[in-house]
Amino acid sequence: MLSVRREGEGLTAQATGQRITTLVAESETRFRVNETPAVIEFKRDERGEVSLVLFQNGNEVPAKRVK
């Protein structure tokens, strides 16, 4: 599981069992994970639903938003 949270003006991410890391904006929808070679990209579908894709180690892992 990957949790993404707003912290002040920025975003942080935390994978299960890992420490919290800062996300660095590359664009309005694309963020570099600060301490590992990974990128998170947010996408909005035609209904306005938001999801994300994690790009890491040559893999593209889609995820749906859960609250």
Predicted model as a PDB file, atoms N, CA, C, CB and O in Angstrom, pLDDT in the B-factor column:
MODEL        1                                                                  
ATOM      1  N   MET A   1       0.841  -1.170   0.000  1.00 83.00           N  
ATOM      2  CA  MET A   1       0.000   0.000   0.000  1.00 83.00           C  
ATOM      3  C   MET A   1       0.889   1.237   0.000  1.00 83.00           C  
ATOM      4  CB  MET A   1      -0.959  -0.004   1.213  1.00 83.00           C  
ATOM      5  O   MET A   1       1.944   1.263   0.634  1.00 83.00           O  
ATOM      6  N   LEU A   2       0.452   2.245  -0.711  1.00 87.00           N  
ATOM      7  CA  LEU A   2       1.159   3.509  -0.794  1.00 87.00           C  
ATOM      8  C   LEU A   2       0.213   4.614  -0.359  1.00 87.00           C  
ATOM      9  CB  LEU A   2       1.699   3.764  -2.229  1.00 87.00           C  
ATOM     10  O   LEU A   2      -0.872   4.771  -0.920  1.00 87.00           O  
ATOM     11  N   SER A   3       0.626   5.377   0.642  1.00 91.00           N  
ATOM     12  CA  SER A   3      -0.175   6.505   1.114  1.00 91.00           C  
ATOM     13  C   SER A   3       0.485   7.800   0.661  1.00 91.00           C  
ATOM     14  CB  SER A   3      -0.332   6.475   2.666  1.00 91.00           C  
ATOM     15  O   SER A   3       1.682   8.002   0.864  1.00 91.00           O  
ATOM     16  N   VAL A   4      -0.304   8.673   0.048  1.00 93.00           N  
ATOM     17  CA  VAL A   4       0.177   9.991  -0.375  1.00 93.00           C  
ATOM     18  C   VAL A   4      -0.630  11.020   0.392  1.00 93.00           C  
ATOM     19  CB  VAL A   4       0.044  10.199  -1.937  1.00 93.00           C  
ATOM     20  O   VAL A   4      -1.859  10.957   0.445  1.00 93.00           O  
ATOM     21  N   ARG A   5       0.081  11.973   0.989  1.00 93.00           N  
ATOM     22  CA  ARG A   5      -0.584  12.996   1.799  1.00 93.00           C  
ATOM     23  C   ARG A   5      -0.078  14.382   1.453  1.00 93.00           C  
ATOM     24  CB  ARG A   5      -0.375  12.722   3.286  1.00 93.00           C  
ATOM     25  O   ARG A   5       1.066  14.559   1.033  1.00 93.00           O  
ATOM     26  N   ARG A   6      -0.949  15.358   1.636  1.00 93.00           N  
ATOM     27  CA  ARG A   6      -0.546  16.755   1.508  1.00 93.00           C  
ATOM     28  C   ARG A   6       0.075  17.183   2.825  1.00 93.00           C  
ATOM     29  CB  ARG A   6      -1.759  17.672   1.129  1.00 93.00           C  
ATOM     30  O   ARG A   6      -0.514  16.996   3.889  1.00 93.00           O  
ATOM     31  N   GLU A   7       1.262  17.755   2.751  1.00 91.00           N  
ATOM     32  CA  GLU A   7       1.964  18.291   3.914  1.00 91.00           C  
ATOM     33  C   GLU A   7       2.303  19.739   3.602  1.00 91.00           C  
ATOM     34  CB  GLU A   7       3.258  17.455   4.256  1.00 91.00           C  
ATOM     35  O   GLU A   7       3.262  20.014   2.881  1.00 91.00           O  
ATOM     36  N   GLY A   8       1.526  20.658   4.139  1.00 91.00           N  
ATOM     37  CA  GLY A   8       1.743  22.074   3.834  1.00 91.00           C  
ATOM     38  C   GLY A   8       1.485  22.324   2.363  1.00 91.00           C  
ATOM     39  O   GLY A   8       0.387  22.065   1.868  1.00 91.00           O  
ATOM     40  N   GLU A   9       2.478  22.821   1.667  1.00 88.00           N  
ATOM     41  CA  GLU A   9       2.362  23.116   0.232  1.00 88.00           C  
ATOM     42  C   GLU A   9       2.815  21.946  -0.649  1.00 88.00           C  
ATOM     43  CB  GLU A   9       3.182  24.354  -0.108  1.00 88.00           C  
ATOM     44  O   GLU A   9       2.700  22.017  -1.872  1.00 88.00           O  
ATOM     45  N   GLY A  10       3.330  20.866  -0.038  1.00 91.00           N  
ATOM     46  CA  GLY A  10       3.863  19.755  -0.819  1.00 91.00           C  
ATOM     47  C   GLY A  10       3.156  18.450  -0.539  1.00 91.00           C  
ATOM     48  O   GLY A  10       2.119  18.414   0.125  1.00 91.00           O  
ATOM     49  N   LEU A  11       3.733  17.371  -1.056  1.00 95.00           N  
ATOM     50  CA  LEU A  11       3.201  16.030  -0.872  1.00 95.00           C  
ATOM     51  C   LEU A  11       4.265  15.125  -0.279  1.00 95.00           C  
ATOM     52  CB  LEU A  11       2.690  15.461  -2.198  1.00 95.00           C  
ATOM     53  O   LEU A  11       5.458  15.306  -0.523  1.00 95.00           O  
ATOM     54  N   THR A  12       3.820  14.148   0.503  1.00 95.00           N  
ATOM     55  CA  THR A  12       4.697  13.091   0.991  1.00 95.00           C  
ATOM     56  C   THR A  12       4.083  11.751   0.606  1.00 95.00           C  
ATOM     57  CB  THR A  12       4.909  13.193   2.541  1.00 95.00           C  
ATOM     58  O   THR A  12       2.889  11.656   0.318  1.00 95.00           O  
ATOM     59  N   ALA A  13       4.918  10.722   0.605  1.00 93.00           N  
ATOM     60  CA  ALA A  13       4.450   9.367   0.313  1.00 93.00           C  
ATOM     61  C   ALA A  13       5.059   8.420   1.334  1.00 93.00           C  
ATOM     62  CB  ALA A  13       4.822   8.935  -1.144  1.00 93.00           C  
ATOM     63  O   ALA A  13       6.156   8.643   1.845  1.00 93.00           O  
ATOM     64  N   GLN A  14       4.312   7.353   1.616  1.00 92.00           N  
ATOM     65  CA  GLN A  14       4.821   6.320   2.505  1.00 92.00           C  
ATOM     66  C   GLN A  14       4.288   4.974   2.052  1.00 92.00           C  
ATOM     67  CB  GLN A  14       4.429   6.603   3.977  1.00 92.00           C  
ATOM     68  O   GLN A  14       3.077   4.752   2.023  1.00 92.00           O  
ATOM     69  N   ALA A  15       5.198   4.078   1.698  1.00 88.00           N  
ATOM     70  CA  ALA A  15       4.824   2.708   1.354  1.00 88.00           C  
ATOM     71  C   ALA A  15       4.791   1.897   2.646  1.00 88.00           C  
ATOM     72  CB  ALA A  15       5.824   2.080   0.311  1.00 88.00           C  
ATOM     73  O   ALA A  15       5.487   2.224   3.607  1.00 88.00           O  
ATOM     74  N   THR A  16       3.998   0.862   2.668  1.00 90.00           N  
ATOM     75  CA  THR A  16       3.872   0.010   3.847  1.00 90.00           C  
ATOM     76  C   THR A  16       5.258  -0.454   4.307  1.00 90.00           C  
ATOM     77  CB  THR A  16       2.961  -1.208   3.546  1.00 90.00           C  
ATOM     78  O   THR A  16       6.037  -1.003   3.528  1.00 90.00           O  
ATOM     79  N   GLY A  17       5.542  -0.220   5.584  1.00 93.00           N  
ATOM     80  CA  GLY A  17       6.807  -0.653   6.157  1.00 93.00           C  
ATOM     81  C   GLY A  17       7.979   0.263   5.856  1.00 93.00           C  
ATOM     82  O   GLY A  17       9.103  -0.023   6.270  1.00 93.00           O  
ATOM     83  N   GLN A  18       7.744   1.354   5.148  1.00 91.00           N  
ATOM     84  CA  GLN A  18       8.810   2.285   4.778  1.00 91.00           C  
ATOM     85  C   GLN A  18       8.626   3.609   5.500  1.00 91.00           C  
ATOM     86  CB  GLN A  18       8.838   2.507   3.254  1.00 91.00           C  
ATOM     87  O   GLN A  18       7.563   3.871   6.064  1.00 91.00           O  
ATOM     88  N   ARG A  19       9.654   4.441   5.484  1.00 93.00           N  
ATOM     89  CA  ARG A  19       9.524   5.751   6.107  1.00 93.00           C  
ATOM     90  C   ARG A  19       8.891   6.749   5.146  1.00 93.00           C  
ATOM     91  CB  ARG A  19      10.888   6.259   6.573  1.00 93.00           C  
ATOM     92  O   ARG A  19       8.827   6.508   3.941  1.00 93.00           O  
ATOM     93  N   ILE A  20       8.433   7.849   5.678  1.00 93.00           N  
ATOM     94  CA  ILE A  20       7.810   8.909   4.884  1.00 93.00           C  
ATOM     95  C   ILE A  20       8.884   9.611   4.055  1.00 93.00           C  
ATOM     96  CB  ILE A  20       7.063   9.930   5.800  1.00 93.00           C  
ATOM     97  O   ILE A  20       9.975   9.897   4.548  1.00 93.00           O  
ATOM     98  N   THR A  21       8.564   9.885   2.794  1.00 93.00           N  
ATOM     99  CA  THR A  21       9.487  10.586   1.909  1.00 93.00           C  
ATOM    100  C   THR A  21       8.780  11.758   1.230  1.00 93.00           C  
ATOM    101  CB  THR A  21      10.069   9.621   0.855  1.00 93.00           C  
ATOM    102  O   THR A  21       7.572  11.721   0.997  1.00 93.00           O  
ATOM    103  N   THR A  22       9.534  12.767   0.925  1.00 93.00           N  
ATOM    104  CA  THR A  22       9.004  13.948   0.245  1.00 93.00           C  
ATOM    105  C   THR A  22       8.918  13.694  -1.255  1.00 93.00           C  
ATOM    106  CB  THR A  22       9.883  15.186   0.531  1.00 93.00           C  
ATOM    107  O   THR A  22       9.814  13.081  -1.835  1.00 93.00           O  
ATOM    108  N   LEU A  23       7.841  14.163  -1.883  1.00 96.00           N  
ATOM    109  CA  LEU A  23       7.705  14.095  -3.335  1.00 96.00           C  
ATOM    110  C   LEU A  23       8.112  15.441  -3.916  1.00 96.00           C  
ATOM    111  CB  LEU A  23       6.245  13.719  -3.755  1.00 96.00           C  
ATOM    112  O   LEU A  23       7.729  16.491  -3.399  1.00 96.00           O  
ATOM    113  N   VAL A  24       8.890  15.407  -4.994  1.00 96.00           N  
ATOM    114  CA  VAL A  24       9.385  16.618  -5.644  1.00 96.00           C  
ATOM    115  C   VAL A  24       8.640  16.794  -6.963  1.00 96.00           C  
ATOM    116  CB  VAL A  24      10.934  16.547  -5.876  1.00 96.00           C  
ATOM    117  O   VAL A  24       8.690  15.920  -7.829  1.00 96.00           O  
ATOM    118  N   ALA A  25       7.943  17.929  -7.118  1.00 95.00           N  
ATOM    119  CA  ALA A  25       7.132  18.168  -8.316  1.00 95.00           C  
ATOM    120  C   ALA A  25       8.010  18.318  -9.555  1.00 95.00           C  
ATOM    121  CB  ALA A  25       6.265  19.420  -8.133  1.00 95.00           C  
ATOM    122  O   ALA A  25       8.967  19.091  -9.565  1.00 95.00           O  
ATOM    123  N   GLU A  26       7.664  17.561 -10.604  1.00 96.00           N  
ATOM    124  CA  GLU A  26       8.269  17.719 -11.921  1.00 96.00           C  
ATOM    125  C   GLU A  26       7.297  18.436 -12.851  1.00 96.00           C  
ATOM    126  CB  GLU A  26       8.674  16.348 -12.508  1.00 96.00           C  
ATOM    127  O   GLU A  26       7.706  19.071 -13.823  1.00 96.00           O  
ATOM    128  N   SER A  27       6.012  18.327 -12.545  1.00 96.00           N  
ATOM    129  CA  SER A  27       4.948  19.022 -13.272  1.00 96.00           C  
ATOM    130  C   SER A  27       3.748  19.067 -12.322  1.00 96.00           C  
ATOM    131  CB  SER A  27       4.589  18.295 -14.656  1.00 96.00           C  
ATOM    132  O   SER A  27       3.866  18.700 -11.153  1.00 96.00           O  
ATOM    133  N   GLU A  28       2.615  19.510 -12.816  1.00 93.00           N  
ATOM    134  CA  GLU A  28       1.415  19.557 -11.976  1.00 93.00           C  
ATOM    135  C   GLU A  28       0.911  18.170 -11.589  1.00 93.00           C  
ATOM    136  CB  GLU A  28       0.316  20.310 -12.691  1.00 93.00           C  
ATOM    137  O   GLU A  28       0.216  18.020 -10.585  1.00 93.00           O  
ATOM    138  N   THR A  29       1.256  17.159 -12.379  1.00 95.00           N  
ATOM    139  CA  THR A  29       0.734  15.814 -12.138  1.00 95.00           C  
ATOM    140  C   THR A  29       1.813  14.761 -11.908  1.00 95.00           C  
ATOM    141  CB  THR A  29      -0.113  15.398 -13.292  1.00 95.00           C  
ATOM    142  O   THR A  29       1.495  13.614 -11.596  1.00 95.00           O  
ATOM    143  N   ARG A  30       3.069  15.127 -12.054  1.00 97.00           N  
ATOM    144  CA  ARG A  30       4.169  14.154 -11.978  1.00 97.00           C  
ATOM    145  C   ARG A  30       5.144  14.553 -10.864  1.00 97.00           C  
ATOM    146  CB  ARG A  30       4.917  14.055 -13.345  1.00 97.00           C  
ATOM    147  O   ARG A  30       5.580  15.702 -10.783  1.00 97.00           O  
ATOM    148  N   PHE A  31       5.478  13.565  -9.998  1.00 97.00           N  
ATOM    149  CA  PHE A  31       6.324  13.832  -8.837  1.00 97.00           C  
ATOM    150  C   PHE A  31       7.409  12.773  -8.723  1.00 97.00           C  
ATOM    151  CB  PHE A  31       5.483  13.877  -7.549  1.00 97.00           C  
ATOM    152  O   PHE A  31       7.152  11.581  -8.891  1.00 97.00           O  
ATOM    153  N   ARG A  32       8.626  13.223  -8.435  1.00 96.00           N  
ATOM    154  CA  ARG A  32       9.759  12.331  -8.216  1.00 96.00           C  
ATOM    155  C   ARG A  32       9.804  11.992  -6.726  1.00 96.00           C  
ATOM    156  CB  ARG A  32      11.109  12.986  -8.696  1.00 96.00           C  
ATOM    157  O   ARG A  32       9.647  12.864  -5.871  1.00 96.00           O  
ATOM    158  N   VAL A  33      10.020  10.717  -6.434  1.00 92.00           N  
ATOM    159  CA  VAL A  33      10.175  10.285  -5.049  1.00 92.00           C  
ATOM    160  C   VAL A  33      11.592  10.656  -4.629  1.00 92.00           C  
ATOM    161  CB  VAL A  33       9.903   8.732  -4.880  1.00 92.00           C  
ATOM    162  O   VAL A  33      12.559  10.281  -5.292  1.00 92.00           O  
ATOM    163  N   ASN A  34      11.713  11.386  -3.539  1.00 84.00           N  
ATOM    164  CA  ASN A  34      12.974  12.009  -3.164  1.00 84.00           C  
ATOM    165  C   ASN A  34      14.108  11.023  -2.904  1.00 84.00           C  
ATOM    166  CB  ASN A  34      12.767  12.841  -1.956  1.00 84.00           C  
ATOM    167  O   ASN A  34      15.232  11.289  -3.330  1.00 84.00           O  
ATOM    168  N   GLU A  35      13.878   9.910  -2.233  1.00 82.00           N  
ATOM    169  CA  GLU A  35      14.973   9.043  -1.811  1.00 82.00           C  
ATOM    170  C   GLU A  35      15.116   7.729  -2.586  1.00 82.00           C  
ATOM    171  CB  GLU A  35      14.804   8.732  -0.386  1.00 82.00           C  
ATOM    172  O   GLU A  35      15.893   6.859  -2.194  1.00 82.00           O  
ATOM    173  N   THR A  36      14.383   7.589  -3.659  1.00 87.00           N  
ATOM    174  CA  THR A  36      14.469   6.358  -4.445  1.00 87.00           C  
ATOM    175  C   THR A  36      14.194   6.690  -5.912  1.00 87.00           C  
ATOM    176  CB  THR A  36      13.463   5.280  -3.918  1.00 87.00           C  
ATOM    177  O   THR A  36      13.499   7.665  -6.195  1.00 87.00           O  
ATOM    178  N   PRO A  37      14.716   5.912  -6.838  1.00 92.00           N  
ATOM    179  CA  PRO A  37      14.461   6.189  -8.256  1.00 92.00           C  
ATOM    180  C   PRO A  37      13.052   5.752  -8.670  1.00 92.00           C  
ATOM    181  CB  PRO A  37      15.505   5.480  -9.131  1.00 92.00           C  
ATOM    182  O   PRO A  37      12.859   4.702  -9.282  1.00 92.00           O  
ATOM    183  N   ALA A  38      12.088   6.585  -8.318  1.00 94.00           N  
ATOM    184  CA  ALA A  38      10.690   6.294  -8.638  1.00 94.00           C  
ATOM    185  C   ALA A  38       9.969   7.605  -8.938  1.00 94.00           C  
ATOM    186  CB  ALA A  38       9.991   5.531  -7.468  1.00 94.00           C  
ATOM    187  O   ALA A  38      10.369   8.676  -8.481  1.00 94.00           O  
ATOM    188  N   VAL A  39       8.900   7.490  -9.715  1.00 96.00           N  
ATOM    189  CA  VAL A  39       8.073   8.636 -10.075  1.00 96.00           C  
ATOM    190  C   VAL A  39       6.617   8.257  -9.858  1.00 96.00           C  
ATOM    191  CB  VAL A  39       8.325   9.083 -11.551  1.00 96.00           C  
ATOM    192  O   VAL A  39       6.210   7.132 -10.148  1.00 96.00           O  
ATOM    193  N   ILE A  40       5.830   9.205  -9.344  1.00 96.00           N  
ATOM    194  CA  ILE A  40       4.393   9.031  -9.186  1.00 96.00           C  
ATOM    195  C   ILE A  40       3.707  10.036 -10.095  1.00 96.00           C  
ATOM    196  CB  ILE A  40       3.949   9.214  -7.694  1.00 96.00           C  
ATOM    197  O   ILE A  40       4.024  11.225 -10.074  1.00 96.00           O  
ATOM    198  N   GLU A  41       2.762   9.550 -10.895  1.00 96.00           N  
ATOM    199  CA  GLU A  41       2.006  10.436 -11.774  1.00 96.00           C  
ATOM    200  C   GLU A  41       0.516  10.280 -11.471  1.00 96.00           C  
ATOM    201  CB  GLU A  41       2.305  10.128 -13.276  1.00 96.00           C  
ATOM    202  O   GLU A  41      -0.013   9.169 -11.437  1.00 96.00           O  
ATOM    203  N   PHE A  42      -0.144  11.411 -11.253  1.00 95.00           N  
ATOM    204  CA  PHE A  42      -1.577  11.416 -11.011  1.00 95.00           C  
ATOM    205  C   PHE A  42      -2.312  11.592 -12.326  1.00 95.00           C  
ATOM    206  CB  PHE A  42      -1.964  12.524 -10.018  1.00 95.00           C  
ATOM    207  O   PHE A  42      -1.897  12.372 -13.182  1.00 95.00           O  
ATOM    208  N   LYS A  43      -3.415  10.856 -12.480  1.00 93.00           N  
ATOM    209  CA  LYS A  43      -4.224  10.939 -13.704  1.00 93.00           C  
ATOM    210  C   LYS A  43      -5.678  11.134 -13.321  1.00 93.00           C  
ATOM    211  CB  LYS A  43      -4.054   9.663 -14.584  1.00 93.00           C  
ATOM    212  O   LYS A  43      -6.133  10.627 -12.296  1.00 93.00           O  
ATOM    213  N   ARG A  44      -6.405  11.871 -14.147  1.00 92.00           N  
ATOM    214  CA  ARG A  44      -7.838  12.089 -13.943  1.00 92.00           C  
ATOM    215  C   ARG A  44      -8.567  11.541 -15.162  1.00 92.00           C  
ATOM    216  CB  ARG A  44      -8.168  13.615 -13.719  1.00 92.00           C  
ATOM    217  O   ARG A  44      -8.234  11.884 -16.296  1.00 92.00           O  
ATOM    218  N   ASP A  45      -9.573  10.680 -14.927  1.00 91.00           N  
ATOM    219  CA  ASP A  45     -10.318  10.108 -16.041  1.00 91.00           C  
ATOM    220  C   ASP A  45     -11.453  11.039 -16.473  1.00 91.00           C  
ATOM    221  CB  ASP A  45     -10.874   8.730 -15.658  1.00 91.00           C  
ATOM    222  O   ASP A  45     -11.619  12.129 -15.925  1.00 91.00           O  
ATOM    223  N   GLU A  46     -12.221  10.599 -17.448  1.00 94.00           N  
ATOM    224  CA  GLU A  46     -13.293  11.426 -18.010  1.00 94.00           C  
ATOM    225  C   GLU A  46     -14.388  11.754 -17.008  1.00 94.00           C  
ATOM    226  CB  GLU A  46     -13.901  10.733 -19.193  1.00 94.00           C  
ATOM    227  O   GLU A  46     -15.129  12.716 -17.208  1.00 94.00           O  
ATOM    228  N   ARG A  47     -14.508  10.980 -15.934  1.00 94.00           N  
ATOM    229  CA  ARG A  47     -15.502  11.254 -14.885  1.00 94.00           C  
ATOM    230  C   ARG A  47     -14.935  12.131 -13.773  1.00 94.00           C  
ATOM    231  CB  ARG A  47     -16.013   9.944 -14.292  1.00 94.00           C  
ATOM    232  O   ARG A  47     -15.656  12.514 -12.852  1.00 94.00           O  
ATOM    233  N   GLY A  48     -13.640  12.451 -13.860  1.00 90.00           N  
ATOM    234  CA  GLY A  48     -13.008  13.270 -12.839  1.00 90.00           C  
ATOM    235  C   GLY A  48     -12.384  12.474 -11.707  1.00 90.00           C  
ATOM    236  O   GLY A  48     -11.880  13.055 -10.745  1.00 90.00           O  
ATOM    237  N   GLU A  49     -12.411  11.139 -11.809  1.00 89.00           N  
ATOM    238  CA  GLU A  49     -11.816  10.287 -10.780  1.00 89.00           C  
ATOM    239  C   GLU A  49     -10.284  10.345 -10.896  1.00 89.00           C  
ATOM    240  CB  GLU A  49     -12.329   8.812 -10.914  1.00 89.00           C  
ATOM    241  O   GLU A  49      -9.731  10.301 -11.995  1.00 89.00           O  
ATOM    242  N   VAL A  50      -9.620  10.444  -9.752  1.00 89.00           N  
ATOM    243  CA  VAL A  50      -8.158  10.533  -9.725  1.00 89.00           C  
ATOM    244  C   VAL A  50      -7.560   9.182  -9.375  1.00 89.00           C  
ATOM    245  CB  VAL A  50      -7.689  11.604  -8.717  1.00 89.00           C  
ATOM    246  O   VAL A  50      -8.034   8.495  -8.470  1.00 89.00           O  
ATOM    247  N   SER A  51      -6.515   8.810 -10.101  1.00 91.00           N  
ATOM    248  CA  SER A  51      -5.743   7.610  -9.790  1.00 91.00           C  
ATOM    249  C   SER A  51      -4.268   7.975  -9.920  1.00 91.00           C  
ATOM    250  CB  SER A  51      -6.127   6.405 -10.739  1.00 91.00           C  
ATOM    251  O   SER A  51      -3.930   9.087 -10.324  1.00 91.00           O  
ATOM    252  N   LEU A  52      -3.406   7.047  -9.581  1.00 94.00           N  
ATOM    253  CA  LEU A  52      -1.982   7.321  -9.757  1.00 94.00           C  
ATOM    254  C   LEU A  52      -1.311   6.124 -10.383  1.00 94.00           C  
ATOM    255  CB  LEU A  52      -1.314   7.672  -8.417  1.00 94.00           C  
ATOM    256  O   LEU A  52      -1.811   4.999 -10.344  1.00 94.00           O  
ATOM    257  N   VAL A  53      -0.153   6.406 -10.965  1.00 95.00           N  
ATOM    258  CA  VAL A  53       0.699   5.355 -11.516  1.00 95.00           C  
ATOM    259  C   VAL A  53       2.072   5.535 -10.894  1.00 95.00           C  
ATOM    260  CB  VAL A  53       0.763   5.410 -13.097  1.00 95.00           C  
ATOM    261  O   VAL A  53       2.626   6.635 -10.899  1.00 95.00           O  
ATOM    262  N   LEU A  54       2.619   4.449 -10.357  1.00 94.00           N  
ATOM    263  CA  LEU A  54       3.965   4.437  -9.803  1.00 94.00           C  
ATOM    264  C   LEU A  54       4.890   3.844 -10.853  1.00 94.00           C  
ATOM    265  CB  LEU A  54       4.032   3.629  -8.461  1.00 94.00           C  
ATOM    266  O   LEU A  54       4.664   2.731 -11.327  1.00 94.00           O  
ATOM    267  N   PHE A  55       5.929   4.586 -11.217  1.00 96.00           N  
ATOM    268  CA  PHE A  55       6.946   4.130 -12.157  1.00 96.00           C  
ATOM    269  C   PHE A  55       8.213   3.839 -11.356  1.00 96.00           C  
ATOM    270  CB  PHE A  55       7.210   5.198 -13.290  1.00 96.00           C  
ATOM    271  O   PHE A  55       8.816   4.753 -10.792  1.00 96.00           O  
ATOM    272  N   GLN A  56       8.622   2.557 -11.304  1.00 94.00           N  
ATOM    273  CA  GLN A  56       9.792   2.189 -10.517  1.00 94.00           C  
ATOM    274  C   GLN A  56      10.392   0.899 -11.057  1.00 94.00           C  
ATOM    275  CB  GLN A  56       9.426   2.034  -9.028  1.00 94.00           C  
ATOM    276  O   GLN A  56       9.670  -0.058 -11.339  1.00 94.00           O  
ATOM    277  N   ASN A  57      11.710   0.875 -11.199  1.00 94.00           N  
ATOM    278  CA  ASN A  57      12.448  -0.317 -11.651  1.00 94.00           C  
ATOM    279  C   ASN A  57      11.903  -0.867 -12.970  1.00 94.00           C  
ATOM    280  CB  ASN A  57      12.391  -1.409 -10.579  1.00 94.00           C  
ATOM    281  O   ASN A  57      11.817  -2.083 -13.146  1.00 94.00           O  
ATOM    282  N   GLY A  58      11.541   0.009 -13.885  1.00 95.00           N  
ATOM    283  CA  GLY A  58      11.016  -0.417 -15.168  1.00 95.00           C  
ATOM    284  C   GLY A  58       9.576  -0.883 -15.141  1.00 95.00           C  
ATOM    285  O   GLY A  58       9.046  -1.305 -16.168  1.00 95.00           O  
ATOM    286  N   ASN A  59       8.939  -0.818 -13.999  1.00 96.00           N  
ATOM    287  CA  ASN A  59       7.547  -1.239 -13.857  1.00 96.00           C  
ATOM    288  C   ASN A  59       6.625  -0.031 -13.793  1.00 96.00           C  
ATOM    289  CB  ASN A  59       7.371  -2.107 -12.603  1.00 96.00           C  
ATOM    290  O   ASN A  59       7.017   1.042 -13.333  1.00 96.00           O  
ATOM    291  N   GLU A  60       5.420  -0.215 -14.252  1.00 95.00           N  
ATOM    292  CA  GLU A  60       4.368   0.799 -14.233  1.00 95.00           C  
ATOM    293  C   GLU A  60       3.196   0.203 -13.453  1.00 95.00           C  
ATOM    294  CB  GLU A  60       3.937   1.231 -15.702  1.00 95.00           C  
ATOM    295  O   GLU A  60       2.485  -0.670 -13.951  1.00 95.00           O  
ATOM    296  N   VAL A  61       3.004   0.688 -12.222  1.00 93.00           N  
ATOM    297  CA  VAL A  61       2.013   0.091 -11.328  1.00 93.00           C  
ATOM    298  C   VAL A  61       0.857   1.076 -11.110  1.00 93.00           C  
ATOM    299  CB  VAL A  61       2.663  -0.304  -9.967  1.00 93.00           C  
ATOM    300  O   VAL A  61       1.021   2.078 -10.414  1.00 93.00           O  
ATOM    301  N   PRO A  62      -0.314   0.795 -11.705  1.00 92.00           N  
ATOM    302  CA  PRO A  62      -1.468   1.686 -11.499  1.00 92.00           C  
ATOM    303  C   PRO A  62      -2.121   1.418 -10.147  1.00 92.00           C  
ATOM    304  CB  PRO A  62      -2.505   1.505 -12.632  1.00 92.00           C  
ATOM    305  O   PRO A  62      -2.071   0.307  -9.619  1.00 92.00           O  
ATOM    306  N   ALA A  63      -2.732   2.466  -9.604  1.00 87.00           N  
ATOM    307  CA  ALA A  63      -3.437   2.329  -8.323  1.00 87.00           C  
ATOM    308  C   ALA A  63      -4.675   3.213  -8.336  1.00 87.00           C  
ATOM    309  CB  ALA A  63      -2.508   2.702  -7.127  1.00 87.00           C  
ATOM    310  O   ALA A  63      -4.673   4.294  -8.927  1.00 87.00           O  
ATOM    311  N   LYS A  64      -5.716   2.753  -7.690  1.00 76.00           N  
ATOM    312  CA  LYS A  64      -6.935   3.542  -7.553  1.00 76.00           C  
ATOM    313  C   LYS A  64      -6.928   4.247  -6.224  1.00 76.00           C  
ATOM    314  CB  LYS A  64      -8.186   2.664  -7.691  1.00 76.00           C  
ATOM    315  O   LYS A  64      -6.292   3.797  -5.271  1.00 76.00           O  
ATOM    316  N   ARG A  65      -7.638   5.355  -6.160  1.00 79.00           N  
ATOM    317  CA  ARG A  65      -7.741   6.123  -4.931  1.00 79.00           C  
ATOM    318  C   ARG A  65      -8.684   5.433  -3.962  1.00 79.00           C  
ATOM    319  CB  ARG A  65      -8.218   7.550  -5.221  1.00 79.00           C  
ATOM    320  O   ARG A  65      -9.786   5.029  -4.333  1.00 79.00           O  
ATOM    321  N   VAL A  66      -8.250   5.302  -2.733  1.00 77.00           N  
ATOM    322  CA  VAL A  66      -9.103   4.809  -1.650  1.00 77.00           C  
ATOM    323  C   VAL A  66      -8.963   5.773  -0.484  1.00 77.00           C  
ATOM    324  CB  VAL A  66      -8.719   3.340  -1.226  1.00 77.00           C  
ATOM    325  O   VAL A  66      -7.920   6.397  -0.289  1.00 77.00           O  
ATOM    326  N   LYS A  67     -10.033   5.879   0.282  1.00 72.00           N  
ATOM    327  CA  LYS A  67      -9.985   6.800   1.415  1.00 72.00           C  
ATOM    328  C   LYS A  67      -9.957   6.054   2.702  1.00 72.00           C  
ATOM    329  CB  LYS A  67     -11.155   7.744   1.399  1.00 72.00           C  
ATOM    330  O   LYS A  67      -9.915   6.667   3.769  1.00 72.00           O  
TER     331      LYS A  67                                                      
ENDMDL                                                                          
END                                                                             
